[in-house]
């Protein structure tokens, strides 16, 4: 009688090309973090989305 493997916990993998490939870690002060989160929330974005949009603008993409 064949046994099947149990499903792994967590979300399924994203289709190829849809996942972000690199993580960039940056240290900020607690006050900077609060300011970033407040600005992101006022733009209806996550902090990551907000930061990426600023970086794309700064590098001209």
N, C-alpha and C positions, 0 to 999 in steps of 0.2 A: 504494500500500500504506500504510494508516494506521499511524502509530506511536503507541504508548501512552506516557504519561508514567511515568517511574519512580516508585515509591512513595517518599514522604518518610521519612527515618529518624525514630525516636522512637516513643513510644506514640501510639495513636490518640486523637483528641479525645474527651473525656467528653461524655455526653449533656447537652443544654442544661439548666441548672439544677443540675448536679452538681459543677461546677467552683467552686473558691473564687474570688471576684472581686477581692479586695484583699489586698495583702501589706503587713504592718506590720513595719518593721524596728526593732529595739531593740538598743542597745549594752549589753553586760554585760561584767564583768571575767572573766578566765580562770577564777578560782575560782567565780564565780557560774555560769558555763557548766558546769563540772564538776558542781556541785551539782544543777543542773537536769537534766543528762543522767542522773545517778545516781538522782534521784527518779523520773524518767520510766521508767527501766529497771526500777526496783523495782515500778512500777505496770503493767509490761508495755505501755507506751505509748511512742510517739516523743516527742521533746522538744516538738514542735509540738502534738501531741494533749494532752499534759500541761498545757502552758501555756494552751491554749484552754479546757480543763476548769476550770482555776483562774479564768480571766477570766470564764467564764460564771457560775461560782459568785459571784464578787465583784460582778457587775453584776445578779445575780438572775434569770438566764435558765436 
